[in-house]
Amino acid sequence: MSYVCPRCGNSDERYIGYFKNKPYCRLCLSFQGKSVENDICITKDIELTLDYPLSEKQKECSNNVLNALNMNRNVLIHAVTGAGKTELVYHSMHKYLKEGKKVGFATPRKDVVIDLAPRIKEAFKNAKVVSVYGEHSQIISGDIIVLTTHQLYRYPNYFDLLILDEIDAFPYKGNKLLFSFFRKSVKGNYVLLSATPSNDDINKVKNDNGIIITLFERYHKHDLIVPAFIQANKYKQFFLILRYLLKFIKEKKPVFIFTPTISEGKKLFFFLSLFFQNGSFVSSKEENRSIDISRIKNNMYDYLVTTSILERGVTLKNLQVIVYNAGSYIYSAEALIQIAGRVGRKIDATCGDVYFLSDEETPSIKDAIKTIKLCNLKKNNSN
C-alpha cells in the first residue's frame, strides 16, 4: 500500500522520502509547528455589533448564506469588488459562535490578515480574535481565528465554519498543497468569497453540495469604475503618469501606481521621485511596506508605486489607480479587475479614475473592462 501523508494527503511517490526506512512527505516538510488543541473553551454570549446598516441586497445575500449553512450546504459568494463580502458572512459567523462552534477566516496574504482582523474585532467586540501568519503564530487559538492559508495546516479537522476569502489570489490559486490544508481543516461547512471566481471554482462548489450566491452591487449602490485604456509605449507611459500624478496631487487624492514587476516598480519610482518626493515603493520584498501603507492612509504620502501586493485588502478614500504596462503577461483579467476595484469603494467617495496604460490592448485588458461593464449592467438590470 502506498504512503499517504496524514497532514496534506499527498501520495505522489516523487515527494515521498525515507528516513530510517520510515516514509515522510517532502511536499509539506517545511510546514513545521504546533497544531491547535481541540478542547478550546469558546467565549460565551459573543455579540455582533455593526456600526452601519447592510443594504437590502446585502441583507438578502447574508440571509441566503445563513439559510444555506443551516441546510448543511457550502457556499461560494460571487460578489463584485467593494460589495462588502466580509459583512455578508458576519451573521453566519455569529450564529456558529453562539452555538460554541469554531470559526475561522482565511485569506492567502498576510497583509489582508493584518488589515482584516481589527475589522472583525470591531464587529465582535467581546470575542477573542486571533491573527495567525508566518511570524505571528505564538497564539493560535481563539473564538475567531483570522489566518493565512499557509497556516491552515495547524488546524486539522477543526473548523465548524471556515470562510476562505480571495480564492483566486496568489499563492492559494492553483496550489494543491494549500487546497489540501483547506479541505482537511474543515470539519463542518465552508464559505468561499471571490469577485472573480473561475468556472472551475464554481463547478467544484456545485459538486460539493454547495450553492452560488451572487451580488453585483456595491454596498453604496454606485457602479464599478470602468477603466480607461490608454495606448502608449513604455517611454510615453512614464510621462503620462507624471501628468496624471500632478493632477491627482493637486486634487489631494492618493494614488496607487501598479507595476508588473519589482524591477519595473523601482525604475518607475526612481523616475517619479525626481519630481514628486512624497511617495514610496512597496512590494512583497519591502519589509517596511506596512509603514508606507499606514502613511498613505494618514495622508503622509501622495502616492505609492506598488506591485500586485496592494491589489487586494487596502481601501482608501478618493484613491486613484494607474496601471503601468498593463499589457504585461503577468496581469490576468482577474488581477486587473481587482486592481480597478480599489477605486470608488467609500460611501462618501464613489467616483475616481482607473487608467490602464499599455502599448497594446491585450485580451486581459479587454476582458477586464468587458467584465466590469457586464457587472454594472447586471446590477442595473436587477434594480
Secondary structure, DSSP 4 states (H G I P E B T S, - for coil): -----TTT----GGGEEEETTEEEESTTTT--SPPPPS-PPPPSS-----SSPPPHHHHHHHHHHHHHHHTT-EEEEEE-TTS-TGGGGHHHHHHHHHTT--EEEEES-HHHHHHHHHHHHHHSTTS-EEEEBTTB-S---SSEEEEEGGGGGG-TT-EEEEEE--TTSTTTTT-HHHHHHHHHHEEEEEEEEESS--HHHHHHHHTTTEEEEEE-S-TT-PPPPPPEEEE--HHHHHHHHHHHHHHHHHTT--EEEE-SSHHHHHHHHHHHHTT--SEEEE-TT-TTHHHHHHHHHTTS-SEEEE-GGGSSS---TT-EEEETTTTSTT--HHHHHHHHTTSS-BTTB----EEEEESS--HHHHHHHHHHHHHHHHHHHH-
